């Protein structure tokens, strides 16, 4: 009864387990600012090294890369923004954190360059994470946030410059995999057929039976276009439809060529898409509401929630940026291993909204 029968049920069960587990853990473990800042800094450094080595493997012969930016990219946003928020909270408390701020600036460019070399979608994720982190910190620390034409133009030029640099490197190094234009060409060739498949066959609960790759074995929904990591499914011995090996090309028509709203709609139906969009709104507004309460406590002189405030700012920035990129730009940014990351970050936001009351009852007989 409780064993999931398909990919979608498995995703929901794992999501519930992770959310409950992180909420319980969050209510048991103390979250001081010093610990949050330490972990944020250490993990950001580790991720910067992982991305750098992976990018080097991409450029060096006889070495294979692993594309760590998909599963770990949102975590990089989470911990980098958390580190920066922690240093700002220290400044608010009158403690200098110049070295941390300098380190965060260095890590920002290292991760941007290394991750951008691997995937252009990560560069968009990273810049969005920085933008959301900046806005959330400005709101939380009551700093003036003016979105001017100059700031918007600077943001656009930074993105355009990064993409131009990628194209230049692809020509100089003769590495077509670095070229953003190659990605655009692939989109031109495959997006229309992929859209035609989705739009013609999507139903309220899934898709028309027989329209997916499995043909007669098609379930009409939860056929594996949206999944948790394949290794996770295989290690548990679950008999679900899985795209792997040469079959990955069949999945790529939706996974790599379309934004997530189309992939989710095809595999989970319009109901699944509406449910996901509703959940994104719930997590976002709940996180913002709790962040406002943390701010009020801090302004009243309480330092009890400083660590939680920094962690919430980082979690919200990562959740919002991954949601936008995954839903509206590139489905792979929250599918497979990235979907597990997305669930964890969602749980990290929602953990701030639930308080478990611990009571001890003595029974006298």
C-alpha positions in Angstrom: 0.0 0.0 0.0 2.8 2.4 0.9 5.2 1.2 -1.9 5.1 3.7 -4.8 3.8 2.2 -8.0 5.5 4.7 -10.4 8.0 7.5 -10.7 5.5 10.3 -9.6 4.4 8.4 -6.5 8.0 7.7 -5.6 8.9 11.4 -5.9 6.0 12.5 -3.7 6.8 9.8 -1.0 10.5 10.8 -1.0 9.5 14.5 -0.8 7.3 13.9 2.2 10.0 11.9 4.0 12.7 14.5 3.4 10.5 17.4 4.5 9.4 15.6 7.7 13.0 14.5 8.4 14.5 18.0 7.9 11.7 19.7 9.9 12.4 17.3 12.8 16.1 17.7 12.6 15.8 21.5 12.4 13.8 21.5 15.7 16.4 19.3 17.5 19.7 20.8 16.3 20.7 24.3 17.4 21.6 26.7 14.5 24.0 29.3 15.8 25.3 32.0 13.5 28.9 30.8 14.0 28.0 27.3 12.8 26.0 28.5 9.8 28.8 30.8 8.7 31.5 28.1 9.2 29.5 25.5 7.2 28.5 28.0 4.5 32.2 29.0 4.0 33.6 25.5 4.1 31.0 24.0 1.8 31.2 26.9 -0.7 35.0 26.4 -0.9 34.5 22.6 -1.5 32.0 23.2 -4.2 34.2 25.8 -5.9 37.0 23.2 -6.0 34.7 20.5 -7.3 33.4 22.8 -10.1 36.9 23.9 -10.9 38.3 20.3 -11.3 35.2 19.3 -13.3 35.7 22.2 -15.7 39.4 21.3 -16.0 38.4 17.7 -16.9 36.2 19.1 -19.6 39.1 20.9 -21.2 41.8 18.2 -20.7 42.1 15.2 -23.0 41.6 11.6 -21.8 39.6 12.8 -18.7 35.8 12.6 -18.3 33.7 15.3 -16.6 30.7 14.6 -14.4 28.5 17.7 -14.7 28.3 18.5 -11.0 26.6 21.8 -11.7 23.2 20.1 -12.1 22.9 18.5 -8.6 25.2 20.8 -6.7 24.6 24.2 -8.5 21.6 25.2 -6.3 23.6 24.1 -3.2 26.4 26.5 -4.3 23.9 29.3 -4.4 22.5 28.2 -1.0 25.8 28.2 0.8 27.4 31.2 -0.9 24.4 33.4 -0.2 24.3 32.0 3.4 28.0 32.9 3.9 27.4 36.4 2.6 24.3 36.8 4.8 26.2 35.6 7.8 29.0 38.1 7.3 26.4 40.9 7.0 24.7 39.8 10.2 28.1 40.0 11.9 28.5 43.5 10.6 25.0 44.4 11.9 26.2 43.1 15.3 29.3 45.3 15.2 31.8 42.5 14.4 34.1 43.1 11.4 34.1 40.3 8.7 36.2 41.8 6.0 38.1 38.6 5.3 34.9 36.7 4.8 33.6 39.3 2.4 36.8 39.2 0.3 36.7 35.4 0.3 33.1 35.4 -0.8 33.9 37.8 -3.7 36.7 35.5 -4.9 34.5 32.4 -4.6 31.8 34.1 -6.6 34.0 34.5 -9.6 35.6 31.1 -9.3 32.2 29.3 -9.2 30.8 31.5 -11.9 33.6 30.8 -14.3 34.0 27.1 -13.5 30.3 26.4 -13.5 29.7 28.6 -16.6 32.3 26.6 -18.5 30.3 23.4 -17.8 26.8 24.7 -18.4 25.4 28.0 -19.5 22.2 27.3 -17.6 24.2 27.2 -14.4 25.5 30.7 -15.2 21.9 31.9 -15.4 21.1 30.1 -12.1 24.2 31.6 -10.4 23.4 35.2 -11.5 19.7 34.8 -10.4 20.9 33.3 -7.1 23.1 36.4 -6.5 20.2 38.7 -7.5 17.7 37.1 -5.2 20.3 36.9 -2.4 21.0 40.6 -2.8 17.3 41.5 -2.8 16.5 39.3 0.3 19.5 40.7 2.2 18.5 44.3 1.3 15.0 43.6 2.6 16.1 41.8 5.7 18.8 44.4 6.6 16.6 47.4 5.7 19.0 48.7 3.1 17.7 50.7 0.2 17.3 48.6 -3.0 17.0 50.7 -6.1 16.6 48.8 -9.3 17.7 51.4 -11.8 18.2 51.2 -15.6 21.9 51.2 -14.9 21.7 48.2 -12.6 19.5 46.3 -15.0 21.8 47.1 -17.9 24.8 46.0 -15.9 23.2 42.7 -15.1 22.2 42.1 -18.7 25.7 43.1 -20.0 27.4 40.8 -17.4 25.3 37.9 -18.7 25.9 38.8 -22.4 29.6 39.2 -21.7 29.9 35.8 -20.0 28.1 34.1 -23.0 30.4 35.9 -25.4 33.4 34.8 -23.5 32.2 31.2 -23.7 31.8 31.4 -27.5 35.2 33.0 -27.8 36.8 30.2 -25.7 35.0 27.5 -27.8 36.6 28.9 -30.9 40.1 29.4 -29.5 40.2 26.0 -27.8 38.3 24.2 -30.5 35.8 23.0 -27.9 32.4 23.1 -29.4 30.9 21.9 -26.1 31.6 25.4 -24.6 29.6 27.2 -27.3 26.3 28.8 -26.3 25.5 28.9 -30.1 25.7 25.2 -30.3 23.0 25.0 -27.6 20.8 27.5 -29.5 21.3 25.4 -32.7 20.1 22.3 -30.9 17.1 24.2 -29.6 16.2 25.4 -33.1 16.3 21.8 -34.4 14.5 20.0 -31.6 12.3 22.5 -29.7 9.4 22.6 -32.2 9.1 18.7 -32.5 9.3 18.5 -28.7 6.7 21.2 -28.2 4.4 19.4 -30.7 4.7 16.1 -28.8 3.9 17.8 -25.4 1.1 20.1 -26.6 -0.8 17.5 -28.6 -0.7 14.8 -26.0 -0.8 16.4 -22.5 -4.0 15.7 -20.5 -5.2 16.9 -17.1 -3.6 13.9 -15.3 -0.7 13.0 -17.6 -0.5 12.3 -21.3 -2.2 10.3 -24.0 -1.4 6.6 -23.6 1.0 5.5 -26.3 2.4 9.0 -27.0 5.5 8.5 -24.9 8.6 6.5 -25.8 7.3 3.2 -24.3 4.3 3.1 -26.8 2.1 0.2 -25.8 3.7 0.1 -22.4 3.1 3.8 -21.8 1.4 4.5 -18.5 -0.2 7.7 -19.6 1.7 9.6 -16.9 4.7 9.3 -14.6 6.6 7.5 -17.4 10.0 8.7 -16.3 10.4 12.1 -18.0 10.5 13.5 -14.5 12.4 11.3 -12.0 14.6 11.1 -9.0 18.2 9.9 -9.7 18.3 6.7 -11.7 20.9 5.2 -9.4 18.6 5.7 -6.5 15.8 3.9 -8.3 18.1 1.0 -9.4 19.7 0.6 -6.0 16.3 0.2 -4.4 15.3 -2.3 -7.1 12.1 -0.4 -8.1 10.5 -1.5 -11.4 9.8 1.9 -12.8 10.3 3.2 -16.4 13.9 4.6 -16.6 15.7 6.3 -19.4 19.3 5.3 -19.3 22.1 4.5 -21.8 21.1 5.1 -25.4 17.5 5.8 -24.2 18.6 9.1 -22.7 18.4 10.6 -26.2 14.6 9.8 -26.2 14.2 11.6 -22.9 16.3 14.6 -24.0 13.6 15.7 -26.4 11.7 16.9 -23.4 14.3 17.0 -20.7 17.0 19.1 -22.5 15.0 20.9 -25.1 12.0 22.3 -23.1 11.5 24.3 -19.9 10.2 22.4 -16.9 6.6 23.6 -17.2 6.2 21.4 -20.4 8.1 18.4 -19.0 6.1 18.4 -15.7 2.8 18.9 -17.6 3.6 16.0 -20.0 4.6 13.6 -17.2 2.3 14.7 -14.4 -0.5 16.4 -16.3 -1.8 19.9 -16.0 -2.9 19.0 -12.4 0.7 18.1 -11.6 2.0 21.4 -13.0 -0.6 23.4 -11.1 0.3 21.5 -7.9 4.0 22.3 -8.4 3.3 26.0 -9.1 1.1 26.2 -6.0 3.8 24.6 -3.9 6.4 27.1 -5.2 4.1 29.9 -4.2 3.5 28.4 -0.7 7.2 27.9 -0.1 8.1 31.4 -1.3 5.5 33.3 0.7 6.0 31.1 3.8 9.8 31.7 3.7 9.3 35.5 3.3 6.9 35.6 6.2 9.3 33.8 8.5 12.2 36.0 7.3 10.2 39.1 8.3 9.6 37.6 11.8 13.4 36.9 12.2 14.1 40.5 11.2 11.6 41.8 13.8 13.2 39.6 16.5 16.7 40.9 15.6 15.6 44.5 15.6 14.1 44.0 19.0 17.6 43.0 20.3 17.3 39.2 20.1 20.2 37.2 18.7 18.4 33.8 19.0 17.6 33.5 15.3 20.6 35.0 13.5 21.9 31.7 12.2 18.4 30.7 11.1 18.0 34.0 9.3 21.2 33.6 7.4 20.3 30.0 6.4 16.8 31.0 5.4 18.1 33.8 3.1 20.4 31.3 1.4 17.7 28.7 1.1 15.2 31.1 -0.4 17.7 32.5 -2.9 18.5 29.0 -4.0 14.9 27.8 -4.2 13.7 30.8 -6.2 16.6 30.7 -8.7 16.3 26.9 -9.2 12.5 27.3 -9.6 12.8 30.0 -12.3 15.6 28.2 -14.2 14.0 24.8 -14.0 10.4 25.8 -14.8 11.0 28.4 -17.4 14.5 27.9 -19.0 15.9 24.4 -18.7 14.1 21.3 -17.3 17.2 19.4 -16.4 18.0 22.1 -13.8 15.4 20.4 -11.5 15.1 16.9 -12.8 16.9 13.7 -11.8 19.6 14.4 -9.3 18.8 18.1 -9.4 15.2 17.2 -8.4 16.5 15.6 -5.2 18.5 18.8 -4.5 15.3 20.9 -5.2 13.3 18.8 -2.7 16.0 19.3 0.0 16.2 23.0 -0.5 12.4 23.3 -0.4 12.5 21.4 2.9 15.2 23.7 4.3 12.8 26.7 3.7 9.7 25.0 5.1 11.6 23.8 8.2 11.6 27.4 9.4 7.8 27.4 9.4 7.1 24.5 11.7 7.9 24.3 15.4 7.7 20.9 17.0 6.6 21.2 20.7 8.5 18.9 22.9 6.5 17.8 26.0 7.2 15.2 28.6 4.2 13.5 30.2 4.7 11.6 33.4 2.4 8.7 33.9 1.9 7.6 37.5 0.5 4.3 38.2 
